């Protein structure tokens, strides 16, 4: 499985957290947003993770434009931490690009990977 990391902030921290949790189960690559979204669209990666300060704009803006809103989900926003039920719902709906706020990075990445890897 391959996860690309886009978004506007904390790309290195996101990639590090993914590797810390998933180890050799995933390949992780940090990219600019356009390349990351296109990599998903071309089928060369499975998931896109991105962070910004709002959870949607800078985290998912280009992914929304390239992949459409049917493939993208904001899983946390300021004062609204990620919830496992919502993540499961979004994965079951076929979402592959996920945005979250940088202050929720630990919980967001942990919950995403828990549910993707199971």
HELIX and SHEET records of a PDB file:
HELIX    1   1 UNK A   11  UNK A   22  1                                  12    
HELIX    2   2 UNK A   23  UNK A   25  5                                   3    
HELIX    3   3 UNK A   33  UNK A   41  1                                   9    
HELIX    4   4 UNK A   57  UNK A   67  1                                  11    
HELIX    5   5 UNK A   69  UNK A   71  5                                   3    
HELIX    6   6 UNK A   84  UNK A   92  1                                   9    
HELIX    7   7 UNK A  102  UNK A  104  5                                   3    
HELIX    8   8 UNK A  105  UNK A  117  1                                  13    
SHEET    1   A 5 UNK A  27  UNK A  30  0                                        
SHEET    2   A 5 UNK A   2  UNK A   7  1                                        
SHEET    3   A 5 UNK A  47  UNK A  52  1                                        
SHEET    4   A 5 UNK A  97  UNK A 101  1                                        
SHEET    5   A 5 UNK A  72  UNK A  74  1                                        
END                                                                             
